[in-house]
Amino acid sequence: MSANNVLQPSPSAPALSRMTGLIRLFMRQRLLQIEPNLGLVRFYYYWTDSDTDTDTLIKIFTSAVISLICVDISLPLDHPIRAAMEQAKQLGVPPPQAIHHELRTAENSAVHVLAKLQSMKESNPHLTLLDVGAGSGTISVTFAKAIPDGRITAVDLNPDILPRARAVAEMAGVKNIEFQQGDAYKLPFADATFDIAFCHQMLTHLKAPWDALREMLRVTKPAGIVAAREGDLETECFWPELSGLSKFHKLAAGMMSAAGGTPTGGRQLLPWALKAGVERDQITLSYSAWSYNTPSDKKTWAQAMAERVRGGRLREAGLKSGLATEDDLEEMAKA
């Protein structure tokens, strides 16, 4: 977690005592597997300000820890921890599989845009930026900080993620941003509305990514820019080369393909842009890499992926398609 995401207010002694008691209770009941340092990082990240109601903070922190750590998904529906997890949804806390997405910021996921943004705002500080497929909004929020006199509009097809995105913006103290549901194939905006249109890890999941790019071009002003950053699963590497990790990589790529996506989307951005109608001399290409190498980053990624293969749509789809067996999925989770 970068320093600028860590806020300073300290919890009151009663609040800290109650939070500590809750964590100890969950650990004694073996409902959580928790790394104290990781939990404290998440706590300070979720802290808002010194005037926040103590009970609300306790709920947010408890829900954050429940979401962050691998919770026993076999708990009965009437279990109090299940109730707390439901409360987490109302508070806008992400499910475990979305936690690793919130490591993304404009600084680590949109460097190719930031430099251009800085030069553009010198002549127009009131820039408008559209983030398509914004998810939890962590990249959108850092864009908002980069252009404080501008305006960010973030859209996502999934309405259930929007409360979390709004909570992220509120906790960051960002006001120049709005979130709404939107389909990348049919953006709800007039032609030439935005100075910048941006997407990250969105096109690779689509059956016709060039159509989404064409829509982004439509809503962007003639002098504006459209920027995309997409992954390429065939360029991923890891060490040690555990069998479980290899199987997870193949499952992720296989499921993306089965859903109509493109696991090698990164290398295909150029032909996609050309198919969307962009002239070659208007396109600038670059390459960057993401590395999960710190203990906290690796832990966050591992827990999120383990949760995905132990429960939820990825597990169900993997078994149904025959791309994985129960033994395969457990080996992936343990890796």
Secondary structure, 3 states (H helix, E strand, C coil): CCHHHCCCCCCCHHHHHHHHHHHHHHHHCCCCCCCHHHHHHHHHHHCCCCCCCHHHHHHHHHHHHHHHCCCCCCCCCCCHHHHHHHHHHHCCCCCHHHHHHHHCCHHHHCHHHHHHHHHHHHHCCCCEEEEECCCCCHHHHHHHHHCCCCEEEEEECCHHHHHHHHHHHHHCCCCCEEEEECECCECCCCCCCEEEEEEECCHHHCCCHHHHHHHHHHCEEEEEEEEEECCCHHHCCCCCCCHHHHHHHHHHHHHHHHCCCCCCHHHHHHHHHHHCCCCHHHCCCCCCCCCCCCHHHHHHHHHHHHHHHHCCHHHHHHHHHCCCCHHHHHHHHHC
